[in-house]
Amino acid sequence: MPKFLNISELKTAELIKGFHGKFVHAQKFTIAFWEINKDSILPEHAHIHEQTTQVIEGNLELTIGTETKILKAGEIAVIPPNVTHSGKALTNCKVTDTFCPVREDYKFDN
């Protein structure tokens, strides 16, 4: 069944200090819309999900495995499943992540 949502009306959750996210869950994937405060740190971690990280605004330093790059608006990274990654917001950022399969741990009532 189709679903139409207004992102601005979704509940915001701060899952990591400085990372404010809104989440949309489809049958097989999750999209996360993040607003990240400058100097916020994404600790090193890995998960079963394949992920893309697209910077909409700002500069995000992202380390995937042993490779580090500063992503700017219009750039996207593809993170394979089970690969360690971490990051730091060098400026205030807006970022869109996609995850496959669904991030069950990001589900809560909107």
N, C-alpha and C positions, 0 to 999 in steps of 0.2 A: 504494500500500500504506500503511495507517495506521502512524503512528509515535507512541509514547507516551514522553515524556521527563520526568525530574524536573529542574527548573531548578537545584536546589541541587547536583546531580551533574555539571552541565556544566563544562567547563574554563573558567577565567577568564583573560582576556587584558587586559593594560594597553596599549591601542593608542595612547592619548595620556596624557601624565603626569597621574595622578590619576583617570583614567577606566578603571574595571575592568568589563569586559563579558563577558557570556555570550550566545551566539548560537544561534538556531534558524533553519534554512534550510528553506523549503518549495520547491515547484516554481517559484513566481513571486514570492515575497517573502521577506524576512528580518526576524526580530524580534530586537532587541537589548535585553538587560536590563542596565542600567548601575547601578553604585554609584559615585558621583562624590564625591571629597573636596572639602571646603570650599575655596574660592579657586582651584580648578582652572579652567583656561581652555580653551575650545574655540576654536581659531584660526578666523578667517574662511576659509570655503571654499565651494565649490559642487560638485555632482555630478549625474549624470543621473537619480538616483533621486528619485521622489516620496517624501516622508518625513512621518511624524507623530512628535511628541515629546510624551509624556504624563508629567507629574510625578506620582509615587506618594507620595514623601515629600520635604520640603525646599522650598527656593526656588531657582529657576534663572532667571537673567537671560538672555534669548534675544533676539538681534537677527536679524531676517529682512529682507533688503533694507535699508531705511532705518528700519524700525520696531522699537523695543525695548520689551519687556514683561517683567515679572517673573512667571513662572509658579509657581503654588503647587500643592500636592497637589490632584488632581482636575481640573486644567486640562490642555488639550492644544492643540498648535499643528500646523497643516498647512503644510508647506514644499513649494512646487512644485519640479519639477525645474529644475536649472540656476540657482537663485536663491541668492545668497550669504547665508550665515548664520554666526553665531558665538555664543558664550555664556560665562557664568561661573557657577559654583556659588557662591551666596551663603551656603549652608549645606551640610552633607553632604546628598546627594540620592540618591534612587532614581528612576530614569527608565526608561521603556520606549519605545523607538523602533521604528517599522516602516519598512521600505524596500521599494519596488517599482520596478524588478525586484530580484532577489536581489543582495545585496552579495557578489560573488565574492571581494573583497579581505578579507572578514571570515570566510572559510572556513578552518578548520583542524580537525584531528582532535580529537574529544571523547574 
